[in-house]
Amino acid sequence: MAPIDFERPAEFLRTQFLRPFSALVDFLYPPTCSVCGVSAGGHRGLCAKCWSGIRFIERPYCEVLGIPFSHDLGAGILSAEAIANPPPFDRLRSAATHDHAVRDLVHGLKYRDRTDLAPMMAGWMLRASDGTVESCDALIPVPLHRTRMLTRKFNQAAELARHMARLSGKPLLAATLVRVKRTSQQVGLGAKAREDNVRGAFAIAKGRENDIFGKRVVLVDDVYTTGATVAAASRTLRKAGAAEITVLTFARALSEPI
């Protein structure tokens, strides 16, 4: 006799019980597009127009920097940038290019307290992680300085990492990497100024060294622009003995595929 699956009946009953409440929520708060606000087919979704404007980053791309190629050049091909200036991390993966609807989602989470967007964005990031989340030992968000936390109230990178940890079942180390230097806003700074701004900005929290030593970690942030922030954070993780570092962001500033 086959074993009885107690989970499926429980799940069925839970779904049947919640269905009337879901219908009530949809009636009181009709689902709208998370970007433009027009009517949509479901909550935490996008309308057809906004969805069509998203440029997801798919293969073929540079295996190190994740820069998409316009043509498939074969397995394991690296971009000229990755060869000339190898980053302090092992690889970078991003869900989509930082334009149009994706920029609005980033700004909504970061500046308009739209934490309801984080689960959807985390799901896209998990898909874009190229299996690195599945094989990692822990997720680590890029931290904010404590003074900035007071004004912003939450860390958008930590929100994304928290939902990815929930979806993947991987540990979240939200207090292991800390920002010890209060840096200026990176927006508007050039590449060299960004690098100077975040130099020496990160450290491993006292007593947390074993969280990193010999571990495969995924460093989570919302946007990759010049890479100065994640590079500085990666150097700190590498110095602490991280065996492998993957940088995973929701968006990536990119002009066109190379």
Phi, psi and omega per residue, in radians:
M1 nan 2.359 3.141
A2 -1.225 2.535 3.126
P3 -1.146 2.566 -3.136
I4 -1.352 2.262 3.115
D5 -1.604 1.759 -3.105
F6 -1.344 -0.337 -3.069
E7 -1.246 -0.715 -3.070
R8 -1.131 -0.811 3.053
P9 -1.029 -0.701 -3.139
A10 -1.114 -0.727 3.131
E11 -1.153 -0.680 3.130
F12 -1.109 -0.792 -3.142
L13 -1.123 -0.694 3.125
R14 -1.108 -0.732 3.127
T15 -1.128 -0.766 3.141
Q16 -1.130 -0.646 -3.125
F17 -1.195 -0.679 -3.065
L18 -1.442 -0.291 -3.049
R19 -0.998 -0.809 3.122
P20 -1.061 -0.635 3.137
F21 -1.200 -0.633 3.096
S22 -1.123 -0.708 3.121
A23 -1.126 -0.669 3.116
L24 -1.141 -0.741 3.104
V25 -1.067 -0.759 3.132
D26 -1.109 -0.577 3.129
F27 -1.256 -0.771 -3.114
L28 -1.326 -0.639 -3.133
Y29 -2.251 1.430 -3.099
P30 -0.983 2.427 -3.123
P31 -1.097 2.348 3.134
T32 -2.272 2.836 3.107
C33 -1.108 2.338 -3.117
S34 -1.184 -0.263 -3.123
V35 -1.759 -1.023 -3.005
C36 -1.767 -0.254 3.064
G37 1.558 -0.009 3.110
V38 -1.302 2.881 -3.130
S39 -1.027 2.409 -3.125
A40 -2.328 2.980 -3.067
G41 -1.314 -0.336 -3.127
G42 -2.847 2.889 3.101
H43 -1.223 2.650 -3.137
R44 0.988 0.715 3.103
G45 -2.289 3.118 -3.134
L46 -2.116 2.634 3.041
C47 -1.294 2.938 -3.080
A48 -1.072 -0.676 -3.100
K49 -1.147 -0.820 -3.136
C50 -1.182 -0.678 3.136
W51 -1.086 -0.706 -3.111
S52 -1.204 -0.327 -3.132
G53 -1.526 -0.045 -3.121
I54 -1.518 2.300 3.077
R55 -1.860 1.673 3.085
F56 -1.255 2.532 3.141
I57 -1.603 1.924 -3.108
E58 -2.085 2.866 3.013
R59 -1.131 2.596 0.173
P60 -1.457 2.418 3.053
Y61 -2.596 2.890 3.078
C62 -1.061 2.247 -3.066
E63 -1.185 -0.354 3.130
V64 -1.648 -0.986 -3.041
L65 -1.647 -0.109 3.101
G66 1.199 0.285 3.110
I67 -1.278 2.141 -3.100
P68 -1.215 2.501 3.054
F69 -1.725 2.533 3.111
S70 -1.290 -0.390 3.113
H71 -2.350 2.607 3.111
D72 -1.298 1.989 -3.091
L73 -1.740 0.116 3.137
G74 1.867 2.859 -3.077
A75 -1.180 2.453 3.027
G76 1.333 0.188 -3.123
I77 -1.269 2.366 3.112
L78 -1.859 2.662 3.073
S79 -1.338 2.797 3.111
A80 -1.048 -0.630 3.141
E81 -1.124 -0.715 -3.135
A82 -1.174 -0.580 3.136
I83 -1.312 -0.758 -3.077
A84 -1.298 -0.639 -3.096
N85 -2.324 1.324 -3.132
P86 -1.000 2.284 -3.117
P87 -1.338 2.861 3.119
P88 -1.353 -0.054 3.058
F89 -1.885 2.942 -3.078
D90 -1.446 -0.614 -3.132
R91 -2.828 2.751 3.088
L92 -2.185 2.348 3.047
R93 -2.328 2.459 3.115
S94 -2.403 2.634 -3.085
A95 -1.328 -0.765 -3.014
A96 -2.693 2.879 3.112
T97 -1.347 2.592 -3.024
H98 -1.469 1.289 3.069
D99 -2.636 2.861 3.059
H100 0.911 -2.170 -3.043
A101 -1.100 -0.600 -3.128
V102 -1.125 -0.727 3.092
R103 -1.071 -0.699 3.131
D104 -1.139 -0.658 3.098
L105 -1.142 -0.759 3.119
V106 -1.072 -0.818 -3.129
H107 -1.161 -0.638 3.116
G108 -1.079 -0.774 3.119
L109 -1.204 -0.797 -2.967
K110 -1.369 -0.698 -2.997
Y111 -1.982 -0.280 -3.102
R112 -2.040 0.299 3.060
D113 0.994 0.559 3.140
R114 -1.491 1.144 3.139
T115 -1.165 -0.267 3.084
D116 -1.166 -0.288 3.121
L117 -1.398 -0.367 -3.015
A118 -1.021 -0.727 -3.137
P119 -1.063 -0.746 3.123
M120 -1.134 -0.799 -3.130
M121 -1.103 -0.692 3.123
A122 -1.118 -0.645 3.098
G123 -1.094 -0.729 3.096
W124 -1.131 -0.694 3.137
M125 -1.127 -0.703 3.132
L126 -1.066 -0.714 3.111
R127 -1.131 -0.649 -3.092
A128 -1.416 -0.117 -3.003
S129 -1.270 -0.133 3.037
D130 1.068 0.566 3.111
G131 1.449 -0.044 -3.068
T132 -1.264 -0.559 3.082
V133 -1.181 -0.734 3.137
E134 -1.033 -0.618 -3.068
S135 -1.706 -0.027 -3.065
C136 -1.453 2.941 3.074
D137 -1.634 -0.454 -3.100
A138 -2.898 2.746 3.035
L139 -1.828 2.356 -3.128
I140 -2.259 2.045 3.095
P141 -1.394 2.579 2.996
V142 -1.153 2.122 -3.028
P143 -1.437 2.763 2.962
L144 -1.701 2.721 3.014
H145 -1.233 2.594 -3.048
R146 -1.029 -0.559 3.138
T147 -1.223 -0.593 3.107
R148 -1.276 -0.540 3.080
M149 -1.087 -0.568 3.139
L150 -1.144 -0.619 -3.110
T151 -1.536 -0.610 -3.082
R152 -1.549 -0.396 3.079
K153 1.381 -0.449 3.079
F154 -2.675 2.826 3.125
N155 -1.799 2.025 -3.066
Q156 -1.099 -0.608 3.100
A157 -1.141 -0.696 3.120
A158 -1.166 -0.634 3.084
E159 -1.082 -0.796 3.128
L160 -1.118 -0.768 -3.140
A161 -1.134 -0.651 -3.130
R162 -1.089 -0.761 -3.137
H163 -1.275 -0.562 3.054
M164 -1.170 -0.660 3.094
A165 -1.096 -0.709 3.125
R166 -1.137 -0.740 -3.104
L167 -1.254 -0.596 -3.039
S168 -1.701 -0.341 -3.082
G169 1.399 0.182 -3.135
K170 -1.530 2.633 3.125
P171 -1.137 2.509 3.055
L172 -1.890 2.099 3.115
L173 -1.846 1.427 -3.037
A174 -1.448 -0.240 -3.088
A175 -2.054 0.167 -3.092
T176 -1.419 -0.845 3.100
L177 -1.661 2.215 -3.107
V178 -2.165 2.667 3.072
R179 -1.713 1.969 -3.046
V180 -1.694 -0.162 -3.122
K181 -2.109 2.237 3.106
R182 -1.374 1.931 -3.080
T183 -1.699 2.813 3.048
S184 -1.335 2.860 3.047
Q185 -1.055 2.386 3.139
Q186 -1.347 -0.396 -3.107
V187 -1.055 2.228 3.112
G188 1.619 -0.165 3.127
L189 -1.557 2.574 3.054
G190 -1.328 3.041 -3.066
A191 -1.034 -0.812 -3.125
K192 -1.157 -0.730 3.129
A193 -1.125 -0.652 3.095
R194 -1.116 -0.729 -3.139
E195 -1.121 -0.765 3.109
D196 -1.129 -0.636 -3.071
N197 -1.106 -0.660 -3.050
V198 -1.789 0.070 3.116
R199 -1.099 2.215 3.139
G200 1.243 0.325 -3.051
A201 -1.444 -0.308 -3.015
F202 -2.084 2.738 3.090
A203 -2.717 2.844 3.038
I204 -1.565 2.293 -3.134
A205 -1.026 2.487 -3.110
K206 -1.006 2.274 3.129
G207 1.496 -0.002 -3.093
R208 -1.882 0.219 -3.058
E209 -1.040 -0.622 -3.116
N210 -1.217 -0.257 3.062
D211 -1.137 -0.457 -2.993
I212 -1.893 -0.678 -2.989
F213 -1.015 2.125 3.093
G214 1.303 0.153 -3.048
K215 -1.769 2.679 3.011
R216 -1.681 1.999 -3.036
V217 -2.085 2.654 3.026
V218 -1.971 2.074 -3.138
L219 -1.612 2.131 -2.980
V220 -1.884 2.320 3.021
D221 -2.539 2.954 -3.094
D222 -1.451 -0.769 -3.064
V223 -2.363 2.440 2.984
Y224 -1.855 2.084 3.124
T225 -1.937 -1.485 3.066
T226 -1.630 -0.288 -3.138
G227 1.552 0.087 -3.080
A228 -1.099 -0.732 -3.081
T229 -1.177 -0.894 -3.109
V230 -1.201 -0.486 3.082
A231 -1.156 -0.780 3.122
A232 -1.114 -0.735 3.113
A233 -1.154 -0.680 3.138
S234 -1.136 -0.664 3.112
R235 -1.088 -0.665 3.099
T236 -1.143 -0.758 3.124
L237 -1.144 -0.697 -3.134
R238 -1.149 -0.730 3.119
K239 -1.092 -0.530 3.130
A240 -1.427 -0.012 3.035
G241 1.744 0.282 3.096
A242 -1.038 2.303 -3.108
A243 -1.365 -0.566 -3.109
E244 -2.669 2.371 -3.113
I245 -2.227 2.093 3.002
T246 -1.927 2.275 3.033
V247 -1.684 2.230 -3.125
L248 -2.222 2.079 3.131
T249 -2.153 2.763 3.078
F250 -1.272 -0.789 -3.072
A251 -2.203 2.782 3.111
R252 -2.450 2.234 3.074
A253 -1.236 2.147 -3.033
L254 -2.709 2.394 3.110
S255 -1.433 -1.288 3.141
E256 -2.466 2.733 3.039
P257 -1.022 2.623 -3.139
I258 -1.721 nan nan
